[in-house]
């Protein structure tokens, strides 16, 4: 396993700003699709991407609360939306 691959696995995707207000940026996504899930376990939205750099999502219409991003590679990250 290459050093860069190990660093990517340890670091994983980064979400910012967290908490989000009008948008949230996902950087370092290494998956074809990802799903946003609310604290009740309901799918809020699903996205397909070929971007490995960053994806910006409009969170201005999402109710304030806790959310999770689930990548197809099994990685799950938590973020909050505050308005």
Buried (B, 14 or more C-beta within 10 A) or exposed (E): EEEEEEEBEEEBBEBEBBBBEEEBBBBBBBBEEBBBBBEEEEEBEEBEBEEEEBBEBEBEEBEEEEBBBBBEBEBEBEBBBEE
